Amino acid sequence: MSFRWLKAAVAAALVLAAPMALASGFHIYEQGAKASAQAVAFIARADDPSANWYNPAGLTQFDRPMISIGGSLVFLGDTQFDSKMDNINPVLWDGGTDDMEDNIGTPVHLYYVQPIGGKFALGVGVTTPFGLVTEWSEKSDLRLSSRKADLETIVLNVNGAFDFGCGWSGAVGVDYLMADLISFSRNISLRSINPALSTEPFVDLSGDGDDFGWNAAIRYGDEKFAFGAFYRSGYGVELDGDINFSGVPNIPVGGGLTIRDFFPDGPGAGTLDLPASYGAGVAFMPNKNWEFEFDIHVMQWSDFEELAVDLEKNTAAVDDIYQKEDWDTTYSYRLGGSYGFGTDEAHEIRAGAYYETAAVPTETLRPSIPDSPRTGLSVGYGYQGKSFSFDFYYMYITLDDVSTSRSEFLDDNSVVWGTYESSLSLLGVTAGFKF
């Protein structure tokens, strides 16, 4: 009996596991309600504690210590897949439309700013910049490529900023990222080995790891104009974890072995490459009420060219993985604005829009990462008192329809033939306190 086809199936599962967060759709840029309300066009303005993430050079704008805390609800599941897989094999796949399961992501953020001596500022932040969940049903045409992908990350970063005078400031910082691949799972069909074996075993991979990075930023600002730019390094997280198989039948295959013997649970390790990012923005303030900003943000996904996964226990059905990815660098173009009113412009209404290109080419587009170019619209409100601030935002994102082809499936059977249609919504708040 040959397990060659099973080895290819398991390889597809493992290759999908580590990079499930590696796409513009799973990079969470919304790390503060004020910034998010104006489509995260905030690199130049950077005038609340979330500057610690967007442009740490903006931390010198504070004259009192301040802490802010908040989070977002990311409503996932409004993704449909129009399958063409019944044209490949109507026994394995039904065709028609599959809906992603509903999930709610909950990225959070916490910042603290401490001015020091009038020229220096220290900033500390906790953010969740990569992650979220994709999940498909056990009967979906996508089940043999992906059932659930669940990744969480937390970044702790510490920044020091210095006011050079004449409107200029700069900052450098250190980032520490922790990643937890909670689950990547899929079904495995046994029909190729025996058409009577309709049972589909379940494979799940999990792991965790960490890595350090760094960032640097500059800013210039006066009463009418502001400019900002930043660079944040990427991460190469070494994930250590386990692969587990369930539902594999104990059917004898000869030599005292069963099918289950070819699917051993055991340790596994791989590298999760998260990209460097950089960006710049300009802001214009025509008067004390209005502020407008335009940003360009870049994520260097093109560095993600391949993925290697090492398994401790190799068999005829399960082996180490090496696969090319060849992703693309993404660019986002963000325009936002705000209008302040009331006493000392304590109230502010905000809005923005952005467009972002896709990271994943259709040749490697899998249901764990249904990525495509996207457009976002946002609105929000903020209140700034003497010691308390409150910010709220809502964002709606639509993704362009994207299709994979029959030939792409035949080249890589983890790329399912069909068309994805997606949209999502985000809702978030941040509260701030000055001391």
N, C-alpha and C positions, 0 to 999 in steps of 0.2 A: 504494500500500500504506500502511495506517495503523499507526503505532507507539503509538497512544494507550494501548492496554492494556498494552504493554510498559513505558511510562513509569510507570504505576501499580504494576506489579510491582516495578520497580527502586526506586521510592519506598518501598514497603513494606520492602524490604531495608535501605535507608539509615536509615529511621526507627527500625528495631529496633537498629541498630548502636550508637549512642552510649549508650542507657540500659540496656543489658543487665544492669548491676549495680544498677539502681535499683529495689530491692524489699527488703522485710524479709528475704526468703529469701537475698539476696545481700549483706546487711550482716553482716559477721563481727564479732559482739560478743565473741567468745571470744578475748581477747587476754592471757590468763594462766591457768595451770592451777588456781591456788588459787581465783580468782574463779569460773571455769567449773565447778568441782566443786560449787559451791553455786548453780548456775543463774544465775551472774553477778549475784547479789544482793550487791553489794559496795561500793556508793557510800558507805555510812556507815562500814563497817569499814575499807576502804582501807589495810590495814596491811602490805602487801608492795610491792615496787617497781612492780607494775602499777598502783598508785595514780596513777602518772604519766599513765595513760590514763583510769582510771575516776573518780578524784577527786584531783587534784594537791594539794589542801589536806591530804591524809593524809600527804604526804611529810615533814611536821614530826615524825612519830612515830619517825624513825630517829635513833639516836645514833652510828652508824658508817656509813661509805660502804658501799654494797652494789651489786652488779651481778647481774642475772638474765637468763637467756636460755632460750628454749623455742620450742615450735611445736605445731601440731596437724595431724592427718590428718583431712580431711573426705571421707568416702566418699560419692561422688555416683553417681547412676545408678539408684537404686531409685525411679524415676518411670515410670509407665505412662500412656499416653494411649489412651483408647477413642474411636476416630474414628467420626464420623458423615458424613464427607466423601463417601463413596460415594453418598450420597443427593443430592449436588450434581452430581457427574460421575464415574461409575464408570470412565471411561477414564483420568482423572488420578489418582484416589484409590481405594484398595482397601477402605477401612473396616477394622474389626477393631482389634487392640491393637498399639501401638508402644511399645517399651522404650527409654528413654534409654540412651545409651552410658555405660559405666563410666568414671569419672575420679576422681582423688584430688586434692583441693585441699590445699595445704601452707602455710597462713598461719603466719608466724613473728613473734616479738616479742623485743625486747632493751631492757632498762632499766638506767639507772644513777642512783643517788641519792647526793648529796653534802651532808651536814649542814654548816652554816656558822655558827659562833659561838653555837650553842645555840638561836637563834631563827629562823634562816633555813635553807632547804634548796633545793637545786637538783636538778632532775630532767630527764633526757634519755631519750627513748624512740623506738624504731623499731617501728612496727606495720603491719599489713596489713588495714585495716578494711573494705575493699570488694573484691569480685571473685568468684572461682570460675568454673566452666565448666559450660555445658550443651551437649550434643551429641546429634544425632539422625542416624540412618542415611540413606544416599542413596536408600533405597527407602521411607522413612517417609512417611506422609500429611502430615507436618509439614515436609517438605523444601523446599516452595515458600515457607515462611515463615521457617524457620531450620534451618541445618545445624549450625553451631558458633558459640558466642559465648564468647569467652575474654578476660577483662579482669583485669588485675593493678593494684593500687595499693600504694604505700608512703607512710607518713606519718612524717616526722621532727618531733618536737615537743620544745620546751624550755620548762620551767615553773619559776617561782620561787614558793616558798611561805614564809609568815611565821606564826609562832606569836604570837597576840595575847594569850595568857594566859587563865586561867579556863576552859581547855578548848577555846577557839576558835582556829581557824586559817583562813587564806585563801590563794588562789593565783591567778596569772594566767599565761598562756603563749601561745606562738606555734606554729602548726602549718604545716608545708610538705608538701603532697601532690603526689606524682608518679603519673600514671595512664598505663597502657600498654594500649590496645585492641589486643591481639595479633591477633585475628581476629573478624570477624563475617561469616558466609557463608550463602548459600542457593542453591537452584536456581531457574532461570527457565524456565518452559514456553514453547515456541514453537508449541504446537498451535493456538492461537487465530489465528495468522497463516497456518498451513498444517497441517491435520490429519496430514499425512504426516511432519512434523518431530517425531519422537519424542525427538530429542536435547534434553537440558536443560542449557543453559549454566550456569556457576557464577560467582557474583559474591561478592567478598570485600572487606571494608573494614577498614583498620587505621589506627592513629594514636596519638599520644601528646601529653601536655601536663602542665602543673603549675599550682598555685595556692597561695596562702597563706590561712590562717585563724587563728582565735584561740580561746582558752577561758578560763573563769574558774570558780572553785569555792570553796565554804566547807565547814567541818566543825566539829562540836562533839563532844567525847567525854569521858566519865568512866568509872569502873569498872563502871557498870551500864547505861549508855545511850550511844548515839552517833547523830548525825544528819549527813547530808551531802547536798550538792546541787551540780550542775555545769551549765554551759552550754558547748556547743562549736559554733562557727559552721559554716555550710555552705561549699561550694566551688563555684566556677563555672569548670571546667577547659576552656580552649580547646584542643580536640584538632585537631592538624594531621596529615594522613596521606594515604592514597592509596586509590583504588578500582581494583580489578583484575577483569577479566572473562576467563574461560577457557571453551573449548568452544563458542564462538559460530561457527556455520558461515559460510563465505565464499560464501553463495548470492547470486547477483545479484538486485537488486531494481529495477534500472532506473537510468538516468542515470549509468552507470559505477560505481554503488555496490553494496556487498554488505551483508548483515545485520550483519556484523562492524563496518562503518564507523559504525553507530549505537551501538556500545558501546565508546567509547574509554576506555582506562586513563588515569588522571590524578589530580591532587591534589584533596583534599576537606577540608573543615573543618566542625566543629560544636562545640557546647557540651555538656559533660557536667556536669549539675547534680547535685551530691551534697548531701543535706539537712543543715540544722542539727539538733542533737540536744540534749536536756536531760533531767535526771532528778533524783530525790531518793530517799533511803532512810533508814530508821530501823533501828537494831540494838538488841537487848536481850541483856544478859549476866547471867543470874540468879545464876551463880556462876563460879568460875574455869575450869570445864570446858565449860560450854555457851555457845553464841552463836547467836542467831537474827536474821535480817534480812529486811525486806520493802522492795522497791524498785519504783518506777514509772519507766519509761524511755520517752521520746517521740522519734520521728524525724519531722521536719517534711516528709514527702514531698508534702504538699499544695502546696508551692511549685513542684513540677514540673508545670506546666500545659501546656507545649508544647515542641516540639523543632524547631530549624531546622538544616538541613544545607546547606552551600554547596559546589557542585561547580564546578570551574574550566571543565570541558568539558561543555557542555550540547548535547544533540541532541534529535531527536523522540522518542527512547526514554528518555533520561536527563536529568533536570532537577533543579533545587534543590528542597529539601523544606521544607514547613512543616506541622506536624501538632499538634493538641491531644492532651494526655494525661489531664489532670484526675485525678491520683492523690490518694490519701488519706493523711493523717497516720496513723502507726501508734503503737500503745500496747502496751507489754509490762508484765506484772505478774509480779514475780519474788520467790519465797520460798525462802530457803536457810538452812541451819544447819550447825553443826559441833560435834563433841564431842572435847575434848582429853584425853589420858591419858598415863600414863607420867611419868617424872621431869620436873618443870617443864612438864608437858603438851607434851612435845616431839613427840608423835604426835597426829595429828588426822584424824578421819574426817568426811567432809562429804557432804551431799546437798542437792538442791534441785529445784524445779519452776517452770515459767513458762508463761504464755500470751501470745501476741502476735497482734495483728490484722494484716490484710493491707493492703498499699499499693496493689495494682493492681486496679482494677475490671474486671469481666469484659468490659466494652466494649473494653478495650485489653489483655486478657490474651493474651500471645503465648507460643509454646513456648520462646523464649529466656529467659523469666521466668515459669515456672509457679508463681506466687505464690498463697498462700491463708493463712487463719489457721492458726496452728501451736501445738503443745504440746510442751514439752521436759522431759525428766527427766534428772538428772545425779547421779553419785556420784564420790567421789574420796578420795584419801589424801594427807596431807602430813607431812613430817618437818622440824622446825626445830632444828638444832644451834647451837652457839655461833658457828660460822663458815660453816656449810653448810646449805642447805635444799633439799628436793626435793618437788615436787608433781606429782600425777597426776590426770587426770579422764577420765571417759567420759560422753558425752551422747547420748541418742537423741531424735530429733525426728520427730513425725508431723504432716503437713499435712492439713487438711480436704480432702476431695474437692471439686473445683470444676469447674463446667461452663460452657461457652460455648454460644451458641445459633446457629441458622441465620441469624436476622436480624442478629446481631452480625457473622457472617462476611460477609453481604451488604453491610453498612455499611463493613466494613474487611476486605479479604481476607487480611490478615496475621493476623487472629484466626481460628484454625482451630476448626471446629465439633466439639465432643466434650467428654470429661471427663478431668481429670487426677487421678491418685492418686500421692502422694509420701510418702517418708520418707527420712531420712538419719541418719548416725551420725558422731560426732566423738570423737577420741581424742587426748589431748595431755599434754605434760610441760613443766615449768619447773624449772630448776636455779638456785639463788642462792648467791652468795658474799659474805661480809662481810669487810672489810679491817681 
